[in-house]
Amino acid sequence: MPNLLSRGLFNLFFGGRRAPLASLPGPTPGLLGNLGDFLGAQPWEVCARYAREYGPVTVAWLGPSPALILNDPDVIHEVMETRRLEFEKGNIGEQIRHSTTDDTPFIAEQGDDWARKHAMDPLAQPWTPAWQAAQVEPMRRALLESVEAQFAHPSVDLTPTLRRMTFDAFCVATVGEKLPTSSYDDFMLLAAGADARIQAKLPLRFVSAPKGFEAAKERFYGVFARKIHEARQARSSTAVDLMSWTLREMPRLDDQVHAHLLGGFFFGGVFSSSTTLVGAFHQLNKYPATLERLALESDALAQGPLSLSRLVDEAPWGEAVAYEALRILPAVRVFMRRSPLTPSRLAGVTLPPGTTLMVSNQHLHRDPSHWASPETFDPERWLNGGAARDPLGSGHFFPFGRGPRACVAGDFAMVYLRTALATLSARARILVDSTEPFEEGFFFGVVRPRGVTGKIIPRERSTLHPASPEAPLPPAVESA
């Protein structure tokens, strides 16, 4: 807690601003407000601590400006669903626009701007589910090729390794083939440029782009523009990648916009999906029988072509593992919003114009009043109706956000995660060096696991041992 002098100075200069929010609990501000709480700690950790100590709606002070920390499902429902048009997405547009372009609906302003961009997004079309279903076998083949290339390495860092595998699988789903390493390098440079702006402590006008940024941007989006031009000439009626499907279904979509949307797809899913896979395999390693159960299920799937219908009908454990990884180690844990530029009411108080809102799932995904053994990694909770009780985007489970502005690729992410878990678990043993909690960094708005090293070795079918009928189901394992 700030000392008496610091508290007194804050009240002297900004006490008048506290009065309208006095009914809300929160930490006592010092001269710099509560900024000290966020120094040296991840923002989602602070949000969760505030929920435990002060309650579901907390007011904190970022210098002289108030911020509401929202851990209340009903208030979050207001902000992200019923009153979503009132609350913009904070500063994210200015932070990442230089990397993702202005065509992506992710950073569109609420209202007409978002509606227009959403309407032309290939990921939001009536035919999108059919495209998603068609990607399972192509992505499986891409993942097999990628994982077999790792067998020669005695040790790997899972975060960059699974990130590159995910990028390659996304390439196949997007343009029908893997792109060269130079395209991946350009993608990572653009992401680093956006991350520098997201994490900047100075005004954005003082944040310089990385060396070679503009050239990398031209090359990265230029790859998709060339692919689109070639595909228009070829006019394939059978190609199932997103680019070809879009050309057939939306032939009037401007090619440059199309290229920007295809490139933006990678920023929206490569980091979050690969982070989820790292978390899943880290947790599964804590109790080998749980991983073996996934391997047994996955081996059965591997005995023929893989399809979405087979994943749905024959892989309930894989789905449960994906859901549990998204619950206990979500890749995105804070969603920023900003109140209108005129005074507005929320949570029983009148907010000053432009108040920062921090919506966090860190506490709600582990809320002991809602989840049994919330700190335990237990895929079993999602079986026998568990997924229906807590569907994606509900009050205590929203790894992809909530409402119409939730991640438009959330459904595809689930298809990819289930495909990846089944493919990798059938072909390889992914072993981590330590199952102790790993350090969590932050990159491009997404949690980045650090120091999760291990090895990826071939899995022989002779190592799979079906559990006896009398054997109990594998117990849950404790979380990171």
N, C-alpha and C positions, 0 to 999 in steps of 0.2 A: 504494500500500500504506500502511496506517496506520503512524504512527511508533511507535517503540519504547515510549514511555510509554503510548500508546493501546492497543497490543497487550497490554502488561503489565497495564493496568487491566482489560481484558476478561477476561484469564485469571484475575486475582485474584478477580473477582466471579462469573464464569460458567464458569471452567475445568472445573468438575465436570460441566457439561452437555455439554462437548465430547467427553469420554472415550468414551461409547457410540457416537459417530459418527466416531471418529478414523480408521477405515479408509476413509472416503470423502474424495476430494480436494475442494478448494474454496479460495476466496480466504481469506487470513488476516483474521480479524475484528479491528476496533479497538473502541474503547469503545462505539460505536453499532453494532457488528457490521459488516455489509457494506451498510448502508443507503446509504452514500455512492455506491455503484456505481449505484444506481437514481435518484439525483438528477440531473436534466438529461438522462436517457437513457430511451428507451422500454423497458418491461420485456422485450419480445421481443428487443430488441437485446442486453440483458444476458444473457438466457438463451442466445442463440446464441453470444455471446462465451465464456460459461462452458463451453459444449460444446467449442469449439475449444481453449480453454486448459487445461481440467481433465478433460474426458472426458464420457461420456454421462450419468453420475449425479453430481451435484455437491451439496455441502452449503454453503449460505450462511446467514448469520445476520441476521435482521431484528430488530435490537436483541438482546435476550437469548434470542430464540426461533429455533430452527433452521427452515430451509425446504429441501426437496429440489427441485432443478431437474432435471427429467427430460427427457432427450433420447435415451433408450434405447427403441427400439420394443418390446422384450420387456417391460421394466418398465412402460411405458405400457399395453401390452396387459393386464397384470395389473390395473393401477389402473382402467382404463376398461372392461374387459370381464370377465375371469374372476373378479376379486375386487371388482367394482364396488360391491357392496352394502356393503362395508366403508368406502368412501371417499365422503363427502358432497361437495357442490359448493361448499364454502367458505362465504363470507358473502353470496353473490349473492342469496339469497332475501330477506334483510333489506334489501339495498341497493335492489332494484327492485320489491319486492312492492307498495309504495304506488302504483306506476305501472301495473303489469301485472295486479294483483289476485292473490289466492291460488288462483284456479282453474286457472291455467296449470300444466301438468305440468313446464315448464322449471325451476321452482324447487322442485318437490316433493322431499321427503326420499326417500332411497333406500328400497326395499322396498315395503310395502303402500301408502303414500301415493302414490308414483309410479305403481304398477300401477293403482290406482283412477283417478287422473286421466288416465293414458295411455289407459285403456280407453274413456273418454268423449271423447277428443280427435278431432274430425272429421278431422284430418290423419293419423290412425293406424288408419283403418278399411279393411276389405277393398275397399270401393268407392272409396277415395281415388285410386288410379291412374286410374280412369275419369274422375273429376272433373278431375284434372290435365290429362289429354289434351284434355278439352273446353274448356280455358281458352286454348288457343293462339290461335285466331282472334279471340275477344273481346279478348284482351290485345293482339294485333297491331293491331286497330282503335283501341284506346285509345292505344297508343304512336304510331300515325300521327297522330292528332289532337294529341297532346301535342308531338310533334317539329315538326309544321308550325307550331305557334304560336310556336316559337323562331326561325323564319326572319326575323322582323321585328327581332330583337335583334342589333346589330352585334357584341356580345361577351357571353360567358356565362362564369360560373364553373361548371365541369362538376359539381362535387360537389353543390351544392344543386339544380341543374337536373335531373340524373339521379335525384336522390333524390325530387324531386316527381313526375317521370315514373313512377318505380317505385311510389310511393304510389298514384298514380291507377290504374295497372295492377292493383295489388293490390286496390283498391276494386272494380274490375270483376270480378275473380276471386272476391271475397268476397261482395259483395252485388249484383252485376250492373250497377252504375253507379258513376260517379265521385261522390265526396262533395265538398261545398263547401270552399273555402279555409279557412273557419273550423274545419272538422274537422281539416284538416292542421295548422293553427296549434295546436289543442288537443293533437294528437298530439305535436308538437315540444315543447310546454311540459311534458307528462308525461315525455317522454324526457329533457329537461333536468333535471327534478327527480331522476330516477333516476341520471343521470350525476353530479350533484353528490354523491350518496351513494356512488357507486362510487369516485369520485376523492377522497373526503374524507380529510383527514389527521387529523381529530378523530373521537372516538366519534360514532356516528350520532345520538345524542340531541341533539347540538349542531348538527346540520345542518338548516337551515330549508328548507321547500319554497318554490319560487318563488311570487311573488304571483299569485293567481288559480288556484293548483294544484287545489284541491278543486272549484271550479266547472268547470274544464276537464275534470277527470276525469268529473264527472257528465254533462257534455255529450257527451264523446267516446263513452263506453260507452252513453249514452242514445240516440245515433244508431242503434246496432246493435239495442238493445232495441226501438226503434220500427220498424225495418225488419223485425225478426222478427215483431212483432205484425201488421204489414201483410201479410207473406207468409203467416202462418197464415190470415188472412182470405181471401186470394186463392187459396190452395191450387193453385198452378201445378204441373202435372205435367211441364212441359217446360223450366223455367228451369234453367240449368246452373251458376249461381254456388254457392259453398260453403254459404251460408246455406240456400238452397232445397233443395239436395241433402241437407243435414243434416236439415232438417225432414221430408223424405220418408223417409229411412233411420233416423232416430233421433227419432221424434215425441215421445218421453217425456223427452227432454233438457230440463232446466229452462231456461226462457227467459233468466233472468239469467246462469246459467252459460254458456249459448250465447253471449250477448252478450259476456261477458268473454273467451271463447275466440276469438271473431272479432276483437275488438280486440287481444288479445294477439298474434295472428298478425302484425300489422304490426310490432310491436317485434322479433319474431324474424327478420324478413327484409328490411325496407325499407332499413335502414342497410347491412347486409352485402351485399345484392345490388347496390345502387347503387354502393357502394365498388368492387366487383368490376368493374362496367362502366367506371368512371372509370379504373381501372388498365389494363383491356384496351385502351381507346381511346388512352390515353397511350402504351402500348407499341406498338400497331399504327402509330401515327403516326411512330414512329422509323424505320420503313422502309416507304415508301408502297406498294411492290409487295405487301407482306403484307396491308395493308388493302384493296388493290385485289382481291386474291384472295378476300377475304371478301365484298366488294361484288359481284363477279361471281357467286359462289355464291348470294348473297342475292337478286340481281336475278332469277335463274332461279326462285327460290322465289316471288317476288312476282307471277309471272304467273298466279296462281290462288289460291284459298283456301288458307290455311296450316293444316297439321295436324301433330300430333306424329309421325305416321308419315312425313310428308314431311321433317320435320326429321331424323328418324333415318336415313331412306334417302338423302336428297339433300343433307344439310348436314354432312358429316364435318369440314370445316374450321371451321365455326362451333363445333362441339363441342370441337374441339382448341383453339381460341382460348379458350373458356371454361375448359377444364381448365388450360391454361397460365397464365391469369390467376390462377386459384385456387391454383396451385402457387407461383408466384413472388411474388405479392402477395395472399396470403390476407387476408380481412377480419378474421378472428378468429385471433389468433396465440398466445394464452395461455389455457389452460383450468385453472381453479383447482380443487383438491381438498383435502380435509382428512382426516388419518388418524383412526382411531377414538379414542374418549375413554378407551381403555385402551391400554397398550403393544402395539405390533404389529410384525411383521417385514416388511421390504421392502428389496430391494437388498442383502441380506446384513447388515443392521443392525437393531437394535431402535429403533423410533421412539418418542419421547415422545408421550403422548396429545395429540391435536389438532394434530399437525405439519402445517404448510402444504406442499402439493405444487403445484409449478408445472409443468404439462405444456405444452411449446411445440412448435409445428411450424415455427418460423422456420428453425432449423438443419436439421431433417430434410428439409424441402422443398428445401433447397439443399445437401444432403450430397454432397460430391464422391465419396465412396465408393459412392454409389448412382446418382447422376444424371450423365450426360455433360454437360459444359459447364453446370453448374448455375446459374451467374449469367447465363445467356443466355436470353432470351425466345424460345422455339422451339416453336411449336405442332406442328411436324412430329413431335416425339417421341411424340405421342399417337396418331398414325396407325399403321396396320399392326400392330395388336395392342398398342400402347402403353397404351391405356386398360385393357386386360385385365391387363397386367403390373402396373400400379399403380392398382387400383380405388379409388374413394372409400372412405375409412375404413381404408385399409391402413397399414402401418408407416411409410412415408415420404410419405404423401399423405392428410391428413385435415383439409381446410379446414372441414368441418362437425363435427369431433370424431370419436370412435370408439365403437363398441359400441352397446348399446341406448339409451344416453342421448345419442347423437349427435343433431344437429338433426333434429327430426321433419319439418321442411319442406325438408330437403336435396334430395329428389327434385323437389319443386316449384320450388326455387331453380334447379335445372338446366334445367327446362322454361322458366322465365322468362328465364334468361340467354340460352338459345339462341334463344328467340323475340325478345328484345330485340336481340341482335346481328344477327339476320337482318333484322328490321324496320327498325332504324335505319340499317344499312349500305346497304340497298336504296334508302331514301328520302332519305337525307341524307349529307353529308360532315361528319363531326365532326373538326374540325381543332384541335389544341392549339397554343398560342403557343410553348411550349418543351417539348422532349423531354428536358431535363435532369431528374435525379432530383427528385421533388417532396417537400416537407416532409410528414411524417406526424404527424398529431395522433391524438387518442383521444377517442371519444365513445360512450357507452352500451356500453362493452366492445368497440367495433369501431374498427378503423383508420379515420381520417378524412383523406383527401387534402386538402392545403391548397395553394391558389394554382394549381390546374390550370385555367387560363383558355383560352379559344379562341372559336371560332365554329361555328355549326351552319348550314349552307347547303344548299339543295336539290341533290340529285344528279340530273344529267341522264343518261339512258341513253347519250347520245352520248359521254359521258366514260369509258365503260367499254371497256377494250381487252383482249380475251382474249389470253392469252399464246400465243405460237406454240408448236407441238409441240416445237421444238428448244430453246426457252428453258428454263433451269433453274428449279427451284422457287425462290420468294423465300427468300433466306437469313434466318436468325434475326436478331433484334435484341437488343442488350444490354439488360439489365434496369435498372430504377430502382435 
